[in-house]
Structure formats: C-alpha cells, structure tokens
Amino acid sequence: MPLRETTSDTFALDFNHGVRRHPAQRKEKFSSKAVVWKSEFGDTQEMSLSVRGLLIAFPIVMLIMGGMAFLTYSSAISDYRVSATSELSIANDAAAERLRSELALVSETESAASAIMESRLRSDNPTRFDDVFIEADDGAFHSRPELWEGSELTGSVQL
C-alpha cells in the first residue's frame, strides 16, 4: 500500500484508499456515510453501512439455517431408520413364526403319511406291481389309465 507521511510521527492506515494518515485525519470505524469503492471495471459504487451489514449477516444466517436444516434432516433420517428397523424386525419375527408353524404342519403330515403307509404295507393283502403298472411296447412300465380316472385297486396301496 502506498504510504504518505504527515507532520506527526504517528500514522494510521486508511483501508478505503490504501494510504497511511495521521490519527486526526482518521475516519470513524463504522460510519453511516457511504464508502466509495472501485470495482474491477473502473466505475465507482457507493456502499452504505446497511448494505455492508447485510453482506456480512446474510451468509451467517444462511450458514445457521443450513446447519439447522442438516441437523433436522439427519435426525429425521435416523428416526426413519429406527422405525424401519423395528418394523423389519416385527415382520421377520412374524415370517419366522409362520414358517415354523407351516414346517411343523409338514412334519406332522409326513409322520401321519409314513404311519399310514407302514400300516398298509404290514397288512396281509399287498398290492402287486402288475396291478399298478403295465408294460408298454418299448419295455417301459406305465401306470394304468383307469388309475388316472380315480378307480381304486384292491390291496394295501391305494392310489
């Protein structure tokens, strides 16, 4: 910054024009008078104290509001995560209980079918293989067509 001496040994820096001035010539720190500053295009513009205050206050207020919005958003997200986790836990427990009951039903049905099959096989009147299957021309065995219509065979195995 260019320096300009005064008659006194004491100098003060004038931020508006970049020269050092005597304390008696120093302006107030915050005056209500317009400050003239040069833009990069060379024209001069006036800036009042209220405009300077707004230029300082507006970014601060926006920063505070942004922080509050972020905290609100992160709090809502964590609440939703807790809620979703508890709902998922409840749904998993219900699905596990239903699966447990259905598997128990399958196990009971299998045990009952096994007991019925065992009792029929122990009977004195077993069903013969030839009664259920017939040999085809190609040598493979196929079930009788009348069994598909619902007819029953004599013996322990009922289809």
Summary of the structure (lengths in Angstrom):
residues: 159
radius of gyration: 48.6
end to end distance: 108.9
largest distance: 137.2
contacts: 296
relative contact order: 0.05
helix: 53%
strand: 13%
